């Protein structure tokens, strides 16, 4: 039940970001390209996610969570690039044609990375990371809205 509530919260954040964010053709196109590429990669994700999360989960347990430091060290630069490019997208509309390709590529690569990393019980955090990746170029708005929302309690 908690997972369902977490999913609803993240979906609400993404919808709210789309509602208050820009609605120009380039923004909508970038969002659709991001979704389309993730849809194309879905079969590969479905095959790779279970074994990767299982193996990495065992690695996290064997290393007494030290592996999580490495996995986080990879995630934080990706998050910085996603939020930075989203910030630039929102603040400098003239940069949008240049940002479409690299922004979508980083968002899709980050989405795949987050999918492959085990959540280790932090389901809301994983869903939020996926929502941030999936919602690019609205990622910064989703991130900011999340800071204002009430976080779900963990079980």
Secondary structure, DSSP 8 states (H G I E B T S, - for coil): -HHHHHHHHHHHHHHHHHHHS--SHHHHHHHHHHHHHHHHHHHHHHHHHHHHHHHHHHHHHHTTTHHHHHHHHHHHHHHHHHHHHHHHHHH-GGGHHHHHHHHHHHHHHHHHHHHHS--TT-HHHHHHHHHHHHTTTSHHHHHHHHHHS------
